[in-house]
Amino acid sequence: MAIPAACLLVSAAVAGCAGATPPAGATLTARLTERAQLRAAPAGQVVAAVGRFTEYGSRRVYRVVGRHGDWLGVLAPERPNGRTGWIKAEHAVLGSVRRTIVVDRSARRLELLRGGREVRRMTVTVGAPSSPTPLGHFAITDKLLMEHGSIYGCCALALSGSQTRGRLAGVRLAIHGTRTPEPLGRAASNGCARATTRDLRRLMRTVPLGTPVTVVR
């Protein structure tokens, strides 16, 4: 659901702009329409210069987690896990997504929800004890089709967060497949969640960029 350009979230117009608040059960997103500066706080230190496309070629769509005047608080891979980045609202157009992903580390399960209701449950492999899947709130930044024979299987959903422990600390997290079929439901990855090709293809079809991903204990 895209909010018309006339309702760009700018300054005090936020409160009076129809559609600036997402529908019940939905999450607000922001799609960059031009180059912008990502900051550590509203009008704060510049963290990165970001454009309309990610380093993987996807449209840059952020999950919005806060607002302060004409600034949007977003989840961005350039910020540490759990830290909000801030962009000027005039550089983005708002939208909303109704789907949510929850990864349960203990149950080794991924749940896909729509409007708060579970629509699919998938068994996944999560991070090993030495490289656990980080807990917290993230978002899908890219939907990537892999070349045949890739160690990531058919496809991957890149996330806004990064691994914080082990030899791959600082490497981006993802939900992806594997090169060869393997038993799932284990704690055996470097921090990413691994799923079957069938489940991944379903996620690729149904979850848009900016979709919230929450990892729970």
C-alpha positions as CSV (number, residue, x, y, z in Angstrom):
1,M,0.0,0.0,0.0
2,A,1.6,3.2,-1.1
3,I,0.6,6.6,0.3
4,P,0.3,9.3,-2.5
5,A,3.1,11.7,-3.1
6,A,0.8,14.5,-1.8
7,C,1.0,12.8,1.6
8,L,4.8,12.8,1.8
9,L,5.6,12.9,5.5
10,V,6.9,16.5,5.8
11,S,7.2,18.6,8.9
12,A,3.9,19.3,10.8
13,A,1.9,17.9,8.0
14,V,2.3,14.4,9.5
15,A,-0.6,14.5,11.8
16,G,-3.1,15.8,9.2
17,C,-2.0,13.7,6.2
18,A,-4.5,11.0,5.5
19,G,-2.7,7.6,5.4
20,A,0.3,8.7,7.3
21,T,-0.6,6.2,10.0
22,P,-0.7,2.6,8.8
23,P,-3.9,0.5,9.0
24,A,-4.4,-1.7,12.1
25,G,-2.1,-4.7,11.9
26,A,0.3,-3.0,9.4
27,T,3.7,-1.5,9.7
28,L,4.8,1.8,8.2
29,T,7.6,1.8,5.6
30,A,9.6,4.5,3.8
31,R,10.8,4.2,0.2
32,L,13.6,6.5,-0.7
33,T,12.9,8.7,-3.7
34,E,16.3,10.5,-3.8
35,R,19.7,10.4,-2.2
36,A,19.7,11.1,1.6
37,Q,21.8,11.3,4.7
38,L,21.3,8.7,7.3
39,R,22.0,10.1,10.8
40,A,22.5,8.7,14.2
41,A,19.8,11.1,15.6
42,P,17.4,13.7,14.2
43,A,19.8,16.4,12.8
44,G,22.6,14.4,14.4
45,Q,25.9,12.9,13.1
46,V,25.8,11.6,9.5
47,V,26.3,7.8,9.5
48,A,26.1,7.2,5.8
49,A,24.9,8.6,2.5
50,V,22.2,6.4,1.0
51,G,20.6,6.3,-2.4
52,R,17.4,4.9,-3.9
53,F,18.9,1.4,-4.3
54,T,20.7,-0.9,-1.9
55,E,24.2,-2.4,-2.6
56,Y,22.3,-5.4,-3.9
57,G,20.2,-3.5,-6.4
58,S,16.9,-3.5,-4.6
59,R,14.8,-0.4,-4.0
60,R,15.7,1.0,-0.6
61,V,12.7,0.5,1.6
62,Y,13.0,1.1,5.3
63,R,10.9,-0.1,8.2
64,V,9.8,3.0,10.1
65,V,10.1,2.7,13.8
66,G,9.8,6.4,15.0
67,R,9.1,9.9,14.0
68,H,10.4,13.2,15.3
69,G,9.1,16.4,13.5
70,D,10.1,16.0,9.9
71,W,12.5,13.1,10.6
72,L,11.8,9.4,10.2
73,G,13.4,6.8,12.5
74,V,14.3,3.7,10.4
75,L,16.0,0.3,10.7
76,A,19.0,0.4,8.5
77,P,22.0,-2.0,8.1
78,E,24.4,0.9,8.5
79,R,23.4,1.2,12.1
80,P,24.2,-1.4,14.9
81,N,21.5,-3.8,15.8
82,G,18.9,-2.1,18.0
83,R,20.0,1.4,17.0
84,T,17.7,3.6,14.9
85,G,18.8,5.6,11.9
86,W,17.2,8.9,10.9
87,I,16.4,10.4,7.5
88,K,14.6,13.5,6.5
89,A,11.0,12.6,5.6
90,E,11.1,14.7,2.4
91,H,13.4,12.2,0.8
92,A,10.9,9.3,1.1
93,V,7.4,8.2,0.3
94,L,5.4,6.3,2.9
95,G,3.8,2.9,2.5
96,S,2.7,0.0,4.7
97,V,3.1,-3.7,4.9
98,R,0.7,-6.1,6.6
99,R,3.0,-9.1,6.9
100,T,5.3,-9.9,9.7
101,I,7.9,-12.6,10.3
102,V,8.7,-14.0,13.8
103,V,11.7,-16.3,14.2
104,D,11.5,-18.3,17.4
105,R,15.1,-19.5,18.3
106,S,14.1,-22.0,20.9
107,A,11.3,-23.6,18.8
108,R,13.5,-23.3,15.7
109,R,10.4,-22.0,13.9
110,L,9.5,-19.2,11.6
111,E,6.0,-17.8,11.6
112,L,4.6,-15.7,8.9
113,L,1.7,-13.4,10.0
114,R,-0.7,-11.2,8.1
115,G,-2.4,-8.5,10.0
116,G,-1.3,-10.2,13.2
117,R,-2.7,-13.6,12.3
118,E,-0.5,-16.6,11.5
119,V,-0.8,-17.8,7.9
120,R,2.2,-20.2,7.8
121,R,4.6,-21.9,10.1
122,M,8.0,-23.2,8.9
123,T,10.8,-25.2,10.5
124,V,14.2,-23.4,10.3
125,T,17.7,-23.9,11.4
126,V,19.0,-21.1,13.6
127,G,22.4,-20.0,14.8
128,A,24.7,-22.4,16.6
129,P,25.5,-21.8,20.3
130,S,28.8,-20.2,19.3
131,S,27.1,-17.9,16.7
132,P,23.5,-17.5,17.8
133,T,20.9,-15.7,15.8
134,P,20.8,-12.2,17.3
135,L,17.6,-11.3,19.2
136,G,15.7,-8.2,18.3
137,H,13.8,-6.3,15.6
138,F,14.9,-6.2,12.0
139,A,13.4,-5.7,8.5
140,I,13.8,-7.2,5.1
141,T,16.0,-5.0,2.9
142,D,16.5,-7.2,-0.2
143,K,15.0,-10.2,-1.9
144,L,17.8,-12.0,-3.8
145,L,17.7,-14.8,-6.3
146,M,20.9,-16.8,-6.2
147,E,22.8,-18.5,-9.0
148,H,22.5,-22.3,-9.3
149,G,24.8,-24.0,-6.8
150,S,25.0,-21.1,-4.4
151,I,25.7,-21.9,-0.7
152,Y,22.6,-19.8,0.0
153,G,20.3,-22.0,-2.0
154,C,17.7,-20.6,-4.3
155,C,17.2,-17.3,-2.7
156,A,17.8,-15.1,0.3
157,L,15.9,-12.4,2.3
158,A,18.6,-10.0,3.5
159,L,17.9,-8.4,6.8
160,S,18.8,-5.0,8.3
161,G,20.8,-6.5,11.1
162,S,24.2,-8.2,11.5
163,Q,25.8,-11.0,13.4
164,T,27.3,-9.8,16.6
165,R,29.3,-12.9,17.8
166,G,31.7,-15.4,16.3
167,R,34.0,-15.2,13.4
168,L,31.3,-13.6,11.2
169,A,30.6,-10.7,13.5
170,G,29.5,-7.7,11.5
171,V,28.2,-9.8,8.5
172,R,24.6,-9.2,7.4
173,L,21.9,-11.6,8.6
174,A,19.5,-13.3,6.2
175,I,16.9,-15.9,5.8
176,H,18.2,-18.3,3.1
177,G,18.5,-21.8,1.8
178,T,21.4,-24.2,1.4
179,R,23.2,-25.7,-1.6
180,T,22.1,-29.2,-0.7
181,P,19.0,-30.4,1.2
182,E,19.7,-30.8,4.9
183,P,17.7,-31.6,8.0
184,L,16.3,-28.4,9.5
185,G,15.2,-27.5,13.0
186,R,18.8,-27.4,14.3
187,A,21.0,-24.8,16.0
188,A,23.8,-25.0,13.4
189,S,24.2,-21.8,11.3
190,N,26.5,-18.9,11.6
191,G,23.5,-16.7,12.7
192,C,21.2,-16.7,9.7
193,A,17.9,-18.7,9.6
194,R,17.9,-21.5,7.0
195,A,14.7,-22.7,5.4
196,T,13.6,-25.1,2.6
197,T,13.4,-24.0,-1.0
198,R,9.7,-24.3,-1.0
199,D,9.2,-22.1,2.0
200,L,11.7,-19.5,0.7
201,R,10.0,-19.3,-2.6
202,R,6.7,-18.6,-0.8
203,L,8.3,-15.9,1.3
204,M,9.9,-14.3,-1.8
205,R,6.4,-14.1,-3.4
206,T,4.5,-12.8,-0.4
207,V,6.7,-10.6,1.8
208,P,7.5,-7.1,0.5
209,L,10.6,-5.1,1.3
210,G,10.4,-3.4,4.7
211,T,8.6,-6.4,6.2
212,P,9.3,-6.6,10.0
213,V,11.3,-9.5,11.3
214,T,11.5,-10.2,15.0
215,V,13.8,-12.8,16.5
216,V,12.6,-14.0,19.9
217,R,14.2,-16.3,22.5
